[in-house]
Amino acid sequence: MLALLFAALAIRAVLADVPALAGRSLGLAVDVKPWALVFLPPALTVARDRRRQVAFYAVAVVLPAWLPFVVADPATLGATLYHIVNEPSSALRALGASAGTPSSLGLLWDS
């Protein structure tokens, strides 16, 4: 719920043309739930000259929150490489996912 609140605030800041607030809000949303990174494309619809500002503030909020965990245990990023086996009665089999669900970032790293 908190991630959605920050994501909504980021979108509102984009509409109000306040890139610093948009970046900070997006960063806080990602800090709460990493899947909130899907809100990055709408946040980058700001004017071309302000995109770096949005990205800077987002990274400036995310980096201090997550960097200590990655430095302390680099295997932290391994949590993105999950694999869930689909049961034979799973509805995902109807969608073509017969072996299991793909990992979130594993698709990017495995290819």
Number of C-alpha atoms within 10 A of each C-alpha: 9 11 21 16 14 21 27 17 19 29 25 16 21 22 15 12 15 17 27 21 21 31 32 24 27 35 31 24 28 26 20 17 14 13 12 18 15 12 17 20 9 13 23 20 15 21 11 9 7 16 16 16 19 27 20 16 20 25 18 14 19 20 13 11 16 13 12 11 13 12 10 9 10 11 11 12 11 10 11 13 14 12 13 10 12 15 12 10 8 13 12 15 15 9 8 9 14 15 14 15 14 14 16 14 14 15 11 8 9 8 5
